[in-house]
Amino acid sequence: MASKAEVRYNPEVMDPLKIAEYVRELGFTASVMENYEGSDGSLELVVRGMTCASCVHKIESSLMKEKGIVYASVALATNKAHIKYDPEVTGPRDVIKLIEVLKFFSIIH
């Protein structure tokens, strides 16, 4: 639905460019985004597992405490988080890890 995918792979076995090529051979568009230098510092994520306004507040406040994150807005109705960050300080993987840690420790119900 979001036209996005995250692929985990073993770099000793597979190359990211080859994965993108396989996806294109299946008839989809694909590009490798890791180490993407042109990042504009904005990110939209789907966040599953939120059940209430408290979940939204905890995610937003936790993100805003992180160095390099300048804006965080989370919508319960759409399960989406919009984040603006300084690409010189942090990146998408750091943001995703933080949200995953919040879910792991059951801060999000």
matplotlib code that plots the C-alpha trace (Angstrom):
import matplotlib.pyplot as plt

x = [0.0, 2.8, 4.9, 7.8, 9.8, 12.6, 14.8, 17.1, 19.9, 23.3, 25.9, 28.2, 25.7, 23.8, 24.4, 21.7, 21.9, 21.2, 18.1, 16.8, 17.4, 15.4, 12.5, 12.6, 12.6, 9.3, 7.8, 8.1, 10.3, 13.1, 16.1, 18.6, 18.3, 21.0, 23.7, 21.5, 23.4, 20.4, 18.3, 16.2, 15.8, 12.2, 10.7, 7.2, 6.7, 3.8, 3.7, 1.6, 0.5, -0.7, -4.0, -4.5, -3.4, -0.9, 1.0, 1.1, 2.4, 5.1, 6.4, 6.4, 8.1, 10.7, 11.6, 11.9, 14.3, 16.7, 19.6, 19.1, 15.3, 13.7, 10.1, 7.9, 4.2, 2.3, -1.3, -3.2, -5.9, -3.5, -0.8, 1.7, 4.6, 6.1, 9.6, 12.1, 15.7, 19.2, 20.8, 24.2, 23.3, 20.8, 19.0, 16.0, 17.5, 18.1, 14.5, 13.1, 15.3, 14.0, 10.4, 11.1, 12.7, 9.6, 7.4, 9.7, 9.4, 5.6, 5.5, 3.2, 0.3]
y = [0.0, 2.4, 1.3, 0.8, -2.2, -2.9, -5.8, -7.4, -9.4, -10.9, -8.7, -11.7, -13.4, -10.7, -7.1, -4.4, -3.4, -7.0, -7.1, -4.0, -5.5, -8.7, -6.5, -4.6, -7.9, -8.7, -5.6, -3.1, 0.0, -0.3, 1.7, 1.3, 3.9, 2.9, 5.6, 7.9, 11.2, 13.3, 12.9, 16.0, 15.1, 14.1, 10.7, 9.1, 5.8, 3.5, 2.7, -0.3, -1.2, 2.2, 2.1, 5.5, 9.1, 8.2, 6.0, 8.9, 11.3, 8.9, 8.3, 12.0, 13.0, 10.3, 11.2, 14.9, 14.1, 12.5, 14.5, 15.5, 15.2, 18.6, 17.6, 14.6, 14.2, 10.9, 10.3, 7.5, 7.4, 6.8, 5.0, 7.4, 9.3, 12.3, 13.1, 15.9, 15.3, 16.7, 14.2, 15.2, 13.9, 11.0, 9.0, 6.8, 3.7, 5.4, 6.7, 3.2, 1.6, 4.1, 3.3, -0.4, -0.1, 1.7, -1.1, -3.7, -2.2, -2.0, 1.7, 1.4, -0.9]
z = [0.0, 0.9, -2.1, 0.2, 1.4, 3.7, 2.7, 5.2, 3.6, 4.3, 2.6, 2.3, 0.1, -1.7, -3.0, -2.5, -6.2, -7.2, -4.9, -6.6, -10.0, -9.0, -7.9, -11.2, -13.1, -11.3, -12.8, -9.9, -9.4, -6.9, -5.8, -3.0, -0.3, 2.2, 2.4, 0.4, 0.3, -0.9, 2.1, 2.8, 6.5, 6.4, 7.0, 7.0, 8.9, 9.5, 13.2, 14.2, 17.7, 19.0, 20.8, 22.4, 22.6, 25.3, 22.8, 20.3, 23.0, 24.2, 20.7, 19.9, 23.1, 23.0, 19.4, 20.3, 23.0, 20.5, 19.3, 15.6, 15.5, 15.0, 14.6, 15.2, 14.7, 15.1, 14.0, 15.7, 13.0, 10.2, 12.1, 10.6, 12.0, 10.2, 11.4, 10.4, 11.3, 10.7, 8.4, 9.7, 13.1, 12.8, 10.1, 9.4, 10.9, 14.2, 14.3, 13.4, 16.1, 18.8, 17.9, 18.0, 21.4, 22.7, 21.4, 22.9, 26.4, 26.1, 26.2, 23.2, 24.2]

ax = plt.figure().add_subplot(projection="3d")
ax.plot(x, y, z, "-o")
ax.set_aspect("equal")
plt.show()
